[in-house]
């Protein structure tokens, strides 16, 4: 014999099911989309970025015509064929320069692909292939308050974008980084280079400047000047 549910029990059953299911279903309705949800984002941990792209950070040692060292500065490889970005002042007045990788390999600079003296940026070329390189991002998508990672040969620092000084302006960021890191890369949390460090705060205010990588991209397509 088929049993039926009394009409009087239906409202009570509905209320019971609602009490059980609502706490589960309602929060799901307000979850962000897959592309926005933090657990599904493409962001990486800073140690992962350092491990994957730290080998692209190099030390540049320029010298004059007499072989006298003119100091040293950081830079980074953006193409496995040996394209290196650094600060212009690092090689200013030099007749020769060497690029040293973290694995102690040395490569002599062949020439210059592009230079922006006003922004203190130069793109160098070394004769090599299959070098470790860092991927380039889109600095126009960088946001105020976004986290960035700064890497040199020996240290990894995390900072915050504190200001973006208008279209084509400098990226101002906070980070505890060594003063010798000028010319090094600033990565977003996806592991893409979004800036080239050009000024490090010497007054202890923890405010530093980087040139947006989008302003560097045209220099990467220049012809080699030896």
C-alpha positions as CSV (number, residue, x, y, z in Angstrom):
1,X,0.0,0.0,0.0
2,X,1.4,3.4,-1.0
3,X,1.9,5.9,1.8
4,X,1.3,9.5,1.3
5,X,2.6,12.6,3.1
6,X,0.0,14.6,4.8
7,X,-0.5,18.0,3.4
8,X,0.0,19.4,6.9
9,X,3.5,18.0,7.0
10,X,4.7,19.7,3.8
11,X,5.3,23.2,5.2
12,X,7.2,21.7,8.2
13,X,9.3,19.5,5.8
14,X,10.1,22.5,3.6
15,X,11.2,24.6,6.5
16,X,13.5,21.8,7.7
17,X,15.1,21.4,4.3
18,X,15.5,25.2,4.0
19,X,17.3,25.3,7.3
20,X,19.7,22.6,6.2
21,X,20.4,23.7,2.6
22,X,20.4,27.5,2.8
23,X,23.7,27.9,4.7
24,X,25.3,25.8,1.9
25,X,23.6,27.2,-1.2
26,X,23.5,30.9,-0.4
27,X,27.2,31.4,0.0
28,X,27.8,29.6,-3.3
29,X,25.7,32.2,-5.1
30,X,28.1,35.0,-4.0
31,X,31.3,33.2,-4.9
32,X,33.5,35.1,-7.3
33,X,34.0,33.8,-10.8
34,X,36.8,31.3,-11.4
35,X,39.0,34.0,-12.9
36,X,38.6,36.2,-9.9
37,X,38.7,33.7,-7.1
38,X,42.0,33.7,-5.2
39,X,42.2,29.9,-5.1
40,X,42.0,29.8,-8.9
41,X,44.3,32.8,-9.6
42,X,47.6,32.5,-11.4
43,X,49.5,34.3,-8.8
44,X,52.7,32.6,-7.6
45,X,54.6,32.7,-4.3
46,X,57.6,34.9,-4.1
47,X,59.9,31.9,-3.5
48,X,58.5,30.3,-6.7
49,X,59.2,33.4,-8.7
50,X,62.7,33.7,-7.3
51,X,63.5,30.0,-8.1
52,X,62.1,30.1,-11.6
53,X,63.4,33.5,-12.8
54,X,66.2,34.4,-10.4
55,X,68.7,32.9,-12.9
56,X,67.8,35.7,-15.3
57,X,69.2,38.4,-13.0
58,X,72.8,39.3,-13.8
59,X,75.7,41.4,-12.6
60,X,77.1,43.8,-15.1
61,X,80.7,45.0,-14.7
62,X,81.8,47.8,-17.1
63,X,85.4,49.0,-17.7
64,X,87.1,51.9,-19.5
65,X,89.6,51.7,-22.4
66,X,92.4,51.0,-19.9
67,X,90.6,48.1,-18.4
68,X,89.8,49.9,-15.2
69,X,86.5,48.8,-13.6
70,X,83.8,51.5,-13.5
71,X,81.7,49.8,-10.8
72,X,78.9,47.3,-11.2
73,X,75.2,47.1,-11.5
74,X,72.3,44.6,-11.8
75,X,70.4,43.8,-14.9
76,X,68.2,41.0,-16.2
77,X,67.9,38.8,-19.3
78,X,64.6,39.2,-21.3
79,X,65.5,36.8,-24.2
80,X,67.5,33.6,-24.3
81,X,69.5,34.9,-27.2
82,X,71.3,37.3,-24.8
83,X,69.2,40.5,-24.6
84,X,69.9,42.3,-21.2
85,X,68.1,45.3,-19.7
86,X,69.9,47.5,-17.1
87,X,70.4,51.2,-16.1
88,X,72.2,53.4,-18.6
89,X,74.4,54.9,-15.9
90,X,75.8,51.4,-15.3
91,X,77.6,51.4,-18.6
92,X,78.0,55.1,-19.2
93,X,81.6,55.9,-20.3
94,X,82.5,52.2,-20.6
95,X,84.3,50.7,-23.6
96,X,83.7,47.1,-22.6
97,X,81.3,45.3,-20.2
98,X,80.8,41.8,-19.0
99,X,77.6,40.1,-17.9
100,X,77.9,37.5,-15.1
101,X,75.1,35.0,-14.5
102,X,74.3,33.5,-11.1
103,X,76.0,30.3,-12.3
104,X,79.2,32.3,-12.7
105,X,79.1,32.1,-16.5
106,X,80.5,35.3,-18.1
107,X,79.6,36.9,-21.4
108,X,81.1,40.0,-23.0
109,X,78.7,42.7,-24.2
110,X,78.6,42.9,-28.0
111,X,76.8,46.2,-28.2
112,X,73.7,48.3,-27.5
113,X,70.2,47.6,-28.9
114,X,68.5,50.7,-27.5
115,X,69.0,53.4,-25.0
116,X,66.8,55.9,-23.1
117,X,69.1,58.2,-21.2
118,X,66.3,60.3,-19.8
119,X,64.8,57.2,-18.1
120,X,68.2,55.7,-17.4
121,X,67.5,52.6,-19.4
122,X,69.8,50.7,-21.8
123,X,69.3,47.3,-23.6
124,X,72.5,45.3,-24.2
125,X,73.3,42.3,-26.3
126,X,75.7,39.5,-25.4
127,X,76.7,36.7,-27.8
128,X,75.0,33.7,-26.3
129,X,72.0,31.4,-26.6
130,X,69.7,29.4,-24.4
131,X,70.2,31.8,-21.5
132,X,67.7,31.9,-18.6
133,X,65.3,34.7,-19.1
134,X,62.4,36.5,-17.4
135,X,59.0,36.9,-19.1
136,X,57.8,40.5,-19.7
137,X,54.4,41.6,-18.4
138,X,52.1,44.5,-19.1
139,X,52.9,47.4,-16.8
140,X,49.7,49.2,-17.8
141,X,47.8,46.6,-15.8
142,X,49.7,47.3,-12.7
143,X,47.5,48.6,-9.8
144,X,48.1,50.8,-6.8
145,X,48.5,48.6,-3.8
146,X,49.6,45.6,-5.8
147,X,52.4,43.4,-4.5
148,X,55.6,43.1,-6.4
149,X,58.8,41.1,-6.1
150,X,62.3,42.5,-6.5
151,X,65.2,40.1,-7.1
152,X,69.0,40.6,-7.3
153,X,71.8,38.1,-7.2
154,X,71.6,37.5,-3.5
155,X,68.2,38.8,-2.2
156,X,64.5,38.6,-2.7
157,X,62.2,41.4,-1.4
158,X,58.5,41.9,-1.5
159,X,57.1,45.3,-1.9
160,X,53.9,47.3,-2.5
161,X,53.1,49.7,-5.4
162,X,52.5,52.9,-3.6
163,X,52.0,55.2,-6.6
164,X,51.9,55.2,-10.4
165,X,52.9,58.6,-11.6
166,X,50.6,59.1,-14.5
167,X,50.7,57.7,-18.0
168,X,54.2,56.7,-18.8
169,X,55.4,57.8,-15.4
170,X,57.5,56.0,-12.9
171,X,56.3,53.2,-10.6
172,X,56.8,54.1,-7.0
173,X,57.1,51.1,-4.6
174,X,58.1,50.2,-1.1
175,X,60.6,47.4,-0.6
176,X,63.6,46.7,1.6
177,X,66.1,46.1,-1.2
178,X,69.9,46.7,-1.3
179,X,71.1,50.0,-2.8
180,X,73.1,48.1,-5.5
181,X,69.9,46.7,-7.0
182,X,69.5,49.4,-9.6
183,X,68.8,48.0,-13.0
184,X,67.2,44.9,-11.6
185,X,63.7,43.6,-12.4
186,X,60.4,44.2,-10.5
187,X,58.1,41.3,-10.9
188,X,54.3,41.1,-10.5
189,X,52.9,38.2,-8.6
190,X,52.4,36.3,-11.8
191,X,56.2,36.2,-12.3
192,X,56.3,38.8,-15.1
193,X,58.6,41.7,-15.2
194,X,56.6,45.0,-14.9
195,X,59.4,47.5,-14.1
196,X,63.1,48.2,-14.2
197,X,64.5,49.6,-11.0
198,X,66.1,53.0,-11.5
199,X,66.2,54.8,-8.2
200,X,66.6,53.4,-4.7
201,X,65.7,55.5,-1.7
202,X,68.8,56.5,0.3
203,X,67.0,58.4,3.0
204,X,65.5,55.4,4.7
205,X,61.9,56.1,3.7
206,X,61.6,52.8,1.9
207,X,60.3,54.4,-1.3
208,X,61.9,53.4,-4.7
209,X,61.2,54.0,-8.4
210,X,61.0,51.8,-11.4
211,X,60.5,52.5,-15.1
212,X,57.4,50.7,-16.5
213,X,58.4,47.8,-18.7
214,X,56.1,48.9,-21.4
215,X,58.3,51.9,-22.0
216,X,61.3,49.6,-22.4
217,X,59.7,47.3,-25.0
218,X,60.4,49.5,-28.1
219,X,64.1,49.5,-27.2
220,X,64.2,45.7,-27.4
221,X,63.6,45.9,-31.2
222,X,66.6,48.1,-32.0
223,X,69.6,47.3,-34.2
224,X,72.8,46.4,-32.6
225,X,75.2,49.3,-32.1
226,X,78.7,48.2,-31.4
